[in-house]
Amino acid sequence: MNTSTSINSATSLPQDILYEIFTRLSVKSIVRFRCVSKFCYSLVNNSFFADVHRNRSLTCPGTSILLRLPSKTCQQVFYIVNLTEENHGKLQAHRVRYMDQQCFHNRVHLRCTKGLICLANDDGDAAVCNPIIRQHVSLPRTRPVRPSTSQNFASAVLGFDSVSERYKVFMSELRCIHGRGDKKHWVLTLGEDESWREIIVPNYPETSLHIDGVIYLINWTVKREIIAFNVGAEEFRTLPFPRELRHRTSSVLRSPWIEVAGRLAAVTVDHQWSRVEVWALEKSMEWEKYMIPIPLEDRETIRKACSMDFTGKCNGEIVMLIHVGETFLIFVTAFGTPQVWRKFEICGIHDRFICLDRVQNAIHIIEENVFFPSSKTLNFQSNILTRRII
């Protein structure tokens, strides 16, 4: 059967059957099918189809991770590793060449939300991209370019409101001029706002992440508090730190804050390297501590790590990335029971890297089956660029 016959046979199926098939495909496959016929193009670009596809995709655990590694030859490079492609204890890393573009180089603050990546730099430049379909949008600046006498610190995180089905970017900036700090917080709704809207938040976050319609803004050195920002209502409330973490040194508190099984969690490794400690925020808004023993045969390897980072999967697994000498290793364990550890060596990383700082969020889960926001969401003014890289 030739190609044209195959296409005609596929499109001759009842539309409701095609709809069911398409909503279960990966984004990569959908992008290819979009070019098959006018019907496929109109189906895939329908906002209702995108909503159904996203909801079905989110029930599947992410299987790929994004590695962001600082390099000696350029500012940062990105790799994607599929956790299902294990071969005799090894995983192959694939360079994300799309993110080698100059526009991504100086955007060192990175957060993943529902398969999309929000990047920003300390000058307030931000962008949202999907590395799977190689598409991104640049966001407007919050304020004019900073004067040479000031020093800026900024971070951005992407949130999603399931009620309005809108994506919002939350930006925090700290501008220091002649020793005085000026804190500003901004929100921009993709596809609606032409510019940022300033909002009042009582503290400056040192890390942030989005979980189920809430952006958690975490400050660990001054007040040691967590601000929960509701993406839809744009309201916030203050949450206390886990009691046991309030009195620890700031170096310990710089452990990653991650999403695991739909909950906010802080992760540390105890000083004896014998277990992973997890503090998870339960639905009751109380903190519960979980301890995951590290296998004896892996403790010495983890002890030798010059850097370490964590991320969580929606199915309750915790993924640990460590850098030992010239080797990158990934450990995967279950959050809860059974606590079985799996270890993989990452192959295919050929550049020479400087030592990672685990505060930089080097590892993220990528949900490959999540669409970039629909065309109505990306309806920016002409000065906001939408680029499709082939």
N, C-alpha and C positions, 0 to 999 in steps of 0.2 A: 504494500500500500504506500503510495507516494505522500509527500507532505501535505499537498493541497487536499487530497482525499481524507487524510487524517483530521485536518482542521474542520472540513465540512462535516465529517462524522461527529466530531465533538460538539460543534455548535448546533447540530440538529437534535441534540438531546433536549428534553423539556427544560424550560428555564428554571423551574424550581429545583430540579436535580443539579443543574450547573451551579446554581446559587449555593446549594449545600456543599458541593465539592469545593468551590472557590473559597468559601469562608473557612475552610480547614487547611488550605495550602499555606506554605511559607511565603513571606513577603517576596523573596527572590523569585519564586515561581509566579506569583501574581504579577510582578513587574514585567516578566516575560510575556505572560498571557495578555497583558494590556495591549500589546501590539498585534494580536492575532486578528481581531475583527472590531468593527464599530460596536457590536454588542458587548464584547469583552471590555472594551475601553470604557463604555458608559457604565457598565456594572461595577468595575473596579473603582471608578472615580465617584461613585455614589456615596454620599456621606453616611447613609444608613448602613450600607455594606461595610464601610470602614468601622463603624461602631460595633456591628455584630462580630466582625473578624477580630477586633481588639478584645472584646469580652471573652470570646472563645480561646484566644491565644493566652490570655492571662491565667487561665486555669491550668496551663501546662508549665512545669518548672523550666526556668531558663537553663540551657545546657552549655552556653558559651560564656566565656569571661573575656573581658577587655583588660589588657595589661598596658599601663602607661609607664614607660621607663625612661629616666633621664639619661642622655647620651653625652659622650665627650665630643662627638662630631656635630651634633645639633641639639636643640634644647630638649626635645622629647620625641620619642617614637612610640607607636602604638602597635600592639599585636592582638589578634583574636585567637583564643584556644577553645576548641570544642571538647567538652569533658566526656562526650560519648565516643570519641575517636581514639580510645586508648589502645595502644599496641605494645604489649609486653612491658607494661609499666611506664610507657613513654607517651607524651602528648606533643603533637606538632603545633608550633606557633606559626601563625600566618601574619605577615606584616600588612598593616592597613595603610597602603600607599596613599590612599585618598587623604588621610590625615597628615601627610607630609607637607601639605600646602602651607605656604608662608603665613596665611591668616590664622593658623592654629598654633604656630610656634610659641608665641609669647603669652598664650592663654593657659596659664598653669593651674588655675583652679577649676576642677572638673567634678561634676556630679552626674550620675545616671538616674533617670526616672522613666520607668515604663519603656525601656529600650532606647530612649532618646538621651543625648548627652548635652549638658549645658556647660559651656566653657567661658571663663572670664579671666581678665588680668587685673592688676592692681590699679590701672587707670580707668576701670569701669567699662572697658570694651567687652562685649559678650556676644555669644553666638549659640545657636541650638542646632544640632546635627543628628543625623541617623547614619552611622557608618555602614550599615548593611546595604541600604539603597543609595548611599553616597550623595546625600542631599543636605544642605544646610542653609540657614538664614542668619544674617548678621543683624544684631539689634541696635537701636539708636543709643547714643551716649546718654547717661543720666545728667551729666553736667559738662560745661566746657572743659577743655584740656586743662589739667592742673598746672598752676604756676610752678616754675623751677624751684621756688623756695619751699615747696610743700612735699610731703611724703604721703603716698596713698597706700591703703590696704583695702581690698575689695573681695567679695565672694558672691557667687550667684548660684541659685538652685532652682530647678524647674519643678513646678507642682501641677497637679491635675485635679480639677473639680468634676466629679462624676455626675453631678446634678446638671450643671450648665454645659458639661462636656467641653470645657475650655482649659487650655494650658496657660499657666501664669508663671512668670519668672520673678523671683524675689531676689533683690540685690541689696547688699549691705556695703557701705563704704565708711572708712575712717580716714579722714584727711587731717594730717598734722601740719600746722603752719606756726613756725616760731614757738614750738613746744606746746601749743594748744590743740587739742583734738576736737574735730567736728564730725559727729556721727550722723549719718543719713541712711534711711532705709527707703527702698523704692519697690513698686510693683508694676509690672507690665503684662497686660492680657494679650496673648498672641492673636492677631487678626482683628482686634478691636481698638486697642490703644495706639495712638500715633506717637505718644511719648510716655515717659515714666510718670507714675503718680507717687508722690511722697507719702509715706505713712509713718506713724509714731510707734516705735518699739523701744522698750526701756533699756535695752542692752545691746552690745555689739557681739555677734556670734563668732566664735573661733572655728566652728565647723557647723554644718547644716546638712540635713537630708530629708527627703520626702517619703512619707509612708501613708498610703490610703487617704489622700485628701488633706493631710496635715504636714506642714513643714516644721521640723524640729530645729530650733536655733540654740546651739549649746555653747555656753561660756564656762570654761573650766579653771581659769586662773584668777579671776576677781570674785565674782559672786557665786560661781559654781552653781548655776541654775540652768534650767531648760525652759525655753519659751516655745509653746506649741501654737503655731500660727495656722488657723483654719483657712484653707485656700479659697473656698467658696464664699464664706462670710467675711473674710479678711479681718477676723478678730483673733486675739491671742489670749492665752492664759499661761501662768507660770507653774512649772512643775519642779519639785525638789530633785536634787541628785540622789542616787542610791546612797543610803546612809553610810555604808562602809567605804564608799569612794570619796565622801566629803573631806575626810581627814588624810587622804593620801597625797603624796607629793605631786606636783603638776606634771612631772615627767611620766609618772604612772598614768595620770589621767589623760595623757595624750594618746592613749590606746584608741583604736578605731571605734567609732560608733556606727553600727550597721543596722540594716533591717534583716530580721530573721523570722521566718514564719509569720510575716505581717506585723511584727512587733519591733519597737525600738530596743536596741541592746548595746551595751558596752562590753568589750571583750579584752581580756588581759591574759597573760601567761604568768603563773605564779613564780616566785623567785627561785624555786627549786627546779623549775622546768618540768614539773611532774604532771601538770594539769592545765587545761584552759578554763578560765573562770568567765562566766557569762552572767551579766545582770540584765534581765529582760523586764520591760514594762508590760504588765498584764492588763487585761481589759478592766480590771478593778482599779487601775491607776496605782497599783502597788508594785514595788520592785521585788522580783524573785531572783535568787542566785542559783545558778546551775554550775556544776563542776564536771568537766569532761576529762577523765584521765588520759594522759598521753602514753602510748605504748612504750615500754622500756627500751626497745630497740631503736626508737626514734628520738628519745630525749637528748642524747648527745648531739645528734645532727641539728636539732632545733636550737640547742644551746650555742652552737657555733655560728648561728645565723648572724650576718652583719646587718640584715634588715628583715622586717616582717610586716605583713599587712593582712587584713581579713576582709571578707565580704560574706553576705548571707544570701541564701536562695529561698524562694517562696515556699519550697517544700520542707523547709526546716533544716537544711544542711548548711554547715559553716565551712567556708573555703579559706585556707591559710596559704599565703604565698611567702616563701622565704628565699633569701639569696645567700648561698654558702659558697664562698670562693668564686668560681666561674660558673656555678650551677644554680639554676632556678628550680625549686621544687614546689609542688602543690600538694597539700594535705586536705582531704575532704572527710568530714565527720558529721554524724547526725546530731541535731539539737534535740535532746531527749533520749529515747531508747529506740532501737539498740545503738550503742555508741561504738560503731565500727569505723576504724580509720582506714582510709585508702591513700596511698602515696604515689605520686607521679613525677617523673622528671620531664621538664619542658625542653623540647628540642627545637632548633630552627632560629634561635636568637644568636645572631652572628656579630652584632655591634659590640663595642666595648663600653661598658656602663660605669658611671660613678656610683658610689654607694647610695642606695635608696634611703629616703627619709620616710618612715611609715606614716607620718602625718599627711603626706602628699596624696594619699588615696591612690595607690598604684594599681589596685585590682577592683574590678566592677563586674557585676553580672549583666550580660547583654541578652535581652529578650528579642530574638531575631524575628518573631512573628508579630511585632507591633508596628503598625503603620506610622509614618510621619504624619503630623496633623493634616487634616483634609484641606482642600484648596480654600475653603472659607476661612479656616484658621490662619492660613498663610496669606490672607488678603491685606498685605502691608501697602503703605504708600510707595511711590516709585523709588524713593531713596533707600528703601530697604531691599536688599538683593536676595533673590532666591536663585540658587545655582544648582544645576543638575550636571554632574560630572559623569561622562560616559567612559 
